[in-house]
């Protein structure tokens, strides 16, 4: 859930969508709006910094695990390549090479 000032709703919704987020709903909460969305955890890296920037430090968010979903094809290939590279680099790091 993301709690933001009313004036920031458009920017935050756009940002969540660009992170492959699925917007579940927007509800009024006083002068703020509470946005409920499912966003892949990988896409939430550094999100608090981005949210502060979008809201002038007036927004906040809370994360909780919802479940797993299939990864889009191209992104799956990128993740698999990163994992392969990490496995190949691990023995080098252990021996100090």
KEKE-3310 file (N, C-alpha, C; in steps of 0.2 Angstrom, whole numbers, plus 5000, padded with zeros to 4 digits):
npx = (5004:5002:5003:4998:4999:4984:4988:4998:4994:4993:5006:5012:5004:5007:5021:5021:5014:5024:5033:5029:5017:5001:4987:4976:4967:4961:4959:4951:4959:4957:4966:4974:4978:4976:4984:4982:4991:4999:5015:5030:5043:5056:5055:5054:5065:5074:5063:5057:5065:5062:5048:5049:5054:5044:5033:5038:5043:5032:5025:5022:5025:5020:5026:5021:5022:5014:5012:5017:5021:5021:5036:5039:5044:5057:5062:5064:5075:5085:5086:5090:5102:5109:5109:5117:5129:5132:5134:5145:5155:5156:5165:5177:5177:5178:5190:5198:5203)
npy = (4994:5011:5027:5043:5061:5069:5076:5070:5058:5054:5054:5044:5033:5031:5028:5016:5008:5008:5000:4987:4985:4981:4989:4989:4997:5013:5023:5036:5044:5054:5069:5062:5049:5032:5020:5004:4990:4977:4974:4968:4961:4963:4975:4985:4989:5002:5009:5018:5029:5034:5036:5046:5057:5059:5063:5074:5070:5067:5055:5038:5020:5003:4986:4970:4952:4944:4934:4922:4925:4921:4925:4938:4933:4939:4945:4935:4928:4937:4937:4924:4924:4933:4925:4914:4920:4925:4912:4908:4917:4915:4905:4911:4922:4915:4910:4921:4926)
npz = (5000:4996:5003:4999:4995:4988:4977:4971:4965:4951:4946:4954:4952:4938:4940:4947:4938:4928:4934:4932:4940:4946:4948:4961:4968:4973:4987:4997:5010:5021:5018:5010:4998:4997:4989:4983:4977:4967:4966:4958:4968:4964:4957:4966:4972:4979:4980:4990:4989:4977:4979:4989:4981:4971:4979:4987:4999:5006:5005:5009:5010:5012:5012:5008:5006:4993:4983:4970:4953:4935:4927:4914:4898:4892:4903:4911:4905:4907:4921:4923:4917:4925:4937:4933:4930:4943:4950:4943:4947:4961:4965:4962:4971:4983:4983:4983:4971)
capx = (5000:5006:4999:5001:4995:4980:4991:5003:4991:4994:5013:5013:5001:5012:5027:5019:5013:5030:5037:5025:5012:4994:4984:4970:4962:4963:4954:4952:4961:4958:4969:4979:4975:4979:4984:4984:4994:5003:5021:5035:5048:5062:5054:5053:5072:5075:5056:5056:5069:5058:5042:5050:5055:5038:5029:5041:5044:5025:5021:5025:5023:5021:5026:5020:5022:5007:5012:5022:5018:5026:5040:5039:5050:5063:5065:5066:5081:5090:5087:5094:5109:5112:5111:5123:5135:5134:5137:5152:5159:5156:5171:5182:5177:5179:5197:5201:5205)
capy = (5000:5017:5033:5049:5067:5069:5080:5065:5051:5052:5052:5038:5027:5030:5025:5009:5004:5007:4994:4981:4985:4980:4994:4986:5002:5020:5025:5042:5043:5061:5073:5058:5043:5025:5016:4997:4988:4972:4975:4963:4964:4965:4982:4989:4991:5009:5013:5023:5035:5037:5039:5053:5061:5060:5066:5079:5067:5067:5049:5032:5014:4997:4981:4963:4947:4942:4927:4922:4925:4920:4931:4939:4929:4942:4947:4928:4927:4942:4934:4917:4926:4935:4919:4910:4924:4925:4906:4907:4922:4913:4901:4916:4926:4911:4908:4927:4928)
capz = (5000:4996:5005:4996:4994:4982:4971:4968:4963:4944:4946:4958:4948:4932:4942:4949:4932:4925:4938:4931:4945:4945:4953:4964:4970:4976:4992:5000:5017:5023:5012:5007:4995:4999:4983:4984:4971:4968:4962:4959:4973:4961:4954:4972:4974:4979:4979:4995:4987:4971:4981:4992:4976:4968:4984:4991:5006:5010:5004:5012:5008:5016:5008:5011:5001:4990:4980:4965:4946:4930:4924:4907:4894:4891:4910:4914:4902:4911:4928:4923:4915:4931:4942:4930:4932:4951:4952:4940:4951:4968:4967:4962:4977:4989:4983:4983:4964)
cpx = (5004:5001:5002:4996:4990:4983:4996:5000:4993:5001:5015:5010:5005:5018:5026:5018:5020:5035:5033:5019:5005:4990:4977:4965:4965:4958:4956:4954:4962:4961:4974:4975:4979:4978:4986:4986:4998:5009:5026:5040:5054:5061:5054:5060:5072:5068:5055:5059:5065:5052:5043:5051:5048:5033:5031:5041:5037:5022:5025:5022:5024:5021:5025:5020:5015:5007:5017:5018:5023:5030:5040:5045:5057:5066:5067:5073:5087:5091:5091:5101:5113:5114:5117:5129:5137:5137:5144:5157:5160:5162:5177:5183:5179:5187:5201:5205:5202)
cpy = (5006:5023:5039:5055:5066:5071:5075:5059:5050:5050:5046:5032:5026:5026:5018:5005:5003:5001:4988:4980:4984:4984:4990:4991:5008:5022:5032:5040:5050:5065:5068:5052:5037:5021:5009:4994:4982:4974:4970:4966:4966:4973:4987:4991:4999:5013:5018:5029:5038:5040:5046:5058:5063:5064:5072:5076:5066:5060:5043:5026:5008:4991:4974:4958:4945:4935:4928:4922:4923:4926:4932:4936:4933:4944:4940:4926:4931:4939:4928:4919:4928:4930:4915:4914:4924:4918:4905:4912:4919:4910:4906:4920:4922:4910:4915:4929:4934)
cpz = (5000:4998:5003:4996:4988:4976:4967:4965:4956:4943:4949:4954:4942:4934:4944:4943:4928:4928:4937:4937:4943:4950:4955:4966:4973:4981:4995:5008:5020:5017:5008:5003:4996:4992:4985:4977:4972:4963:4963:4963:4970:4958:4960:4975:4974:4978:4983:4993:4981:4974:4985:4987:4972:4973:4988:4998:5010:5009:5008:5009:5013:5011:5011:5005:4999:4987:4974:4958:4941:4928:4917:4904:4894:4898:4913:4911:4906:4918:4928:4921:4921:4936:4939:4932:4939:4953:4949:4944:4958:4969:4967:4968:4983:4989:4983:4976:4962)
residu = (UNK:UNK:UNK:UNK:UNK:UNK:UNK:UNK:UNK:UNK:UNK:UNK:UNK:UNK:UNK:UNK:UNK:UNK:UNK:UNK:UNK:UNK:UNK:UNK:UNK:UNK:UNK:UNK:UNK:UNK:UNK:UNK:UNK:UNK:UNK:UNK:UNK:UNK:UNK:UNK:UNK:UNK:UNK:UNK:UNK:UNK:UNK:UNK:UNK:UNK:UNK:UNK:UNK:UNK:UNK:UNK:UNK:UNK:UNK:UNK:UNK:UNK:UNK:UNK:UNK:UNK:UNK:UNK:UNK:UNK:UNK:UNK:UNK:UNK:UNK:UNK:UNK:UNK:UNK:UNK:UNK:UNK:UNK:UNK:UNK:UNK:UNK:UNK:UNK:UNK:UNK:UNK:UNK:UNK:UNK:UNK:UNK)
# end
